[in-house]
Amino acid sequence: CHDHRYDPILHTDYYRLRAVFEPAYNWKAWRSRPERLISLYTDADRAKAQEVNTQVAVVAQEREQKQSEFMAAALEKELEKFPAEQRDALRAAYQAPDDKRAPEQQKLLDDNPSLKITPGVLYQYNQAAADELKKFDARIGELQAQKPVEDFIQALTEVPGQVPPTFLFHRGDHRQPQQELPPGGLAVCSPSEAPLDFAADAEAVPTTGRRLAYARWLTSGQHPLVARVLVNRVWMHHFGQGIVGTPSDFGQMGQRPTHPELLDYLASELVAGGWRLKRLHKLMMTSVAYRQSSQIDEAKSALDPDNHLLWRYPVRRLEAEMIRDRVLAVSGALDRAMFGASVPVTQDNVGQIAVGPSPVPDAPTTVDALLGDAASRRSVYLQVRRSQPVAMLRAFDAPVMETNCDRRPSSTVSPQSLVMMNSAFLVAESRRFAWRVRLESGADRAAQIDRAWQLAYCRPPAEHERKLADDLMTHQIEELAKTPPAEGQPAPDHALTALASLCQVLMSANEFLYVE
């Protein structure tokens, strides 16, 4: 409703930018979410679906005919219970359409409820006929299962021929439109700091082409912010802190870049490399800064206690989703399948929001027996519900849905340790991990310890670590053996339980949760 108070963004700039999107977001002809869905059906899918629909219609017609015959037979059988002189009137009352049935006919049926024969109660008159109709239903279900699944995407699209004008609203009031404004970008981001206009209607595309023109301007290499903002976010995800500490605010109220020349260099490299992010990741991860040790040097720490100069690699905890995926990966349960529907979240028996059921097999014979569970899909496929955040992810600072999140916090609080010790998910995956270690290394304890370390940390254990692990398992087995099994129950596998405890310890350690 006015020029920006802190940054050089004009009142007119907002409405120029709004004009870019208004043909798709026409507030005077608003389209609901279902109206924005676009089917992913191919021509082959449509042909197959039409073929299935035709076959279903044929079977449905056969079913309808059979049902009519069964209903008529049930009616005649029921009419035999009435005097002959009443049957014609009762038959006529039954066969009359509901909206044309005379009051006296309706009274006849009300007085004789046994004649109210409907498909839903046909089994009460002829069970064999109802069973035969169920066979038709089964055939229809089999045919419909052959129809290709129709997926949809929700896309931002324009309605051809509808190009609403964009007016500047006085003080932001839509009831006070003033001059019409063409589509454009921020004047401060244009080379001459003059208003940047786009064509109101492109002839080369069936729509206005405004968003396409705006996207080309953003990626032209002339925009001063796009490349810098992008490389700053990539840098933040690799180092835990962006070159600009406020990744969503490069304006007056944001932080100044700690290394502006580095930011400019990376931005220019991104543009010169054709905006290829893989090349940008490689450039950062092969740099000396990324390959620094995370060990603290007292002398350097005294000169730069906040590590602004990156004299060491900042220790960074994995994000919540990565922790969950890593747990599933080392246990052998991670489902790496791509695409598909989201995995629902549910409340477990202790009131925690969990990722569906996660049963633990009693005695799998292969690692493959532990795979394929929908609850073991990668965290990117988990359903995100504002009212039901997954307990484990929330403990490790997964973003809340109530506010925008431009940078995740990284806290160290006691609930995180409690989750790693007591979570049903961690307990179950620890046992899966133990099963995997036993299946891959056999019954030899030393081999099991080596394999567990290799899977969890990608390295062999040190000698003192191997001794600690062996002592832990020995102590666990001794303690478990003090409790005899319940009467009539088989002896529990104490060795497996002890190995599962070790696996849970490994997954709860900082080496598992942090990147050094």
Secondary structure, 3 states (H helix, E strand, C coil): CCCCCCCCCCHHHHHHHHHHHCCCCCCCCCCCCHHHEEECCCHHHHHHHHHHHHHHHHHHHHHHHHHHHHHHHHHHHHHCCCCHHHHHHHHHHHHCCHHHCCHHHHHHHHHCHHHCCCHHHHHHCCHHHHHHHHHHHHHHHHHHCCCCCCCEEECCCCCCCCCCCCEEEHHHCCCCEEEECCCEECHHHCCCCCCEECCCCCCCCCCCCHHHHHHHHHCCCCCCCHHHHHHHHHHHHHHCCCCCCCCCCCCCCCCCCCCHHHHHHHHHHHHHCCCCHHHHHHHHHCCCCCCCCCCCCHHHHHHCCCCCCCCCCCCEECCHHHHHHHHHHHHCCCECCCCCCCECCEECCCCCEECCCCCCCCCCCCHHHHCCCHHHECHHHECCCCCCCCHHHHHCCCCCCCCCCCCCCCCCCHHHHHHHHHCHHHHHHHHHHHHHHHHHHCCCHHHHHHHHHHHHHCCCCCHHHHHHHHHHHHHHHHHHHCCCCCCCCCCCCHHHHHHHHHHHHHHHCHHHHEEC
